Amino acid sequence: MNTHHALNYIEFGSTDLGATKTFYSTTFGWEFVDYGPNYAAFKDPAGNDGGFSPDSPVGKGVLVVLYSERLEETKAAVEANGGVITREIFTFPGGRRFQFTDPSGNELAVWSE
């Protein structure tokens, strides 16, 4: 079940999806679903969801993705409270999202169905 404004999904960068999937499945037992040649979603043994993408930064941390029931309202609130949109709303398999930096410069994303 998705909860409004709760942590929902963690996205990591990857320079080699094949090697990444092999490492995490072998080392930690994560299961993967490929969404095209440039994205692999995972579920860890605790049921946490995330993904690996060459479009996400590598070595600088992870892209934490929050969930919103009302994406445009959340985007407006981010901007109104000092956040800076770094990637406008775009679609992906399963929904839409945008990315922003908080006042300290941390980059996060918000998605919705």
Buried (B, 14 or more C-beta within 10 A) or exposed (E): EEEEEEEBBBBBBBEEBEEBBEEBEEEEEBEBEEEEEEBBBBBBEEEEEBBBBBEBEEEEEBBBBBBBEEBEEBBEBBEEEEBEEEEEBEEEEEEBBBBBBEEEEEBBBBBBE
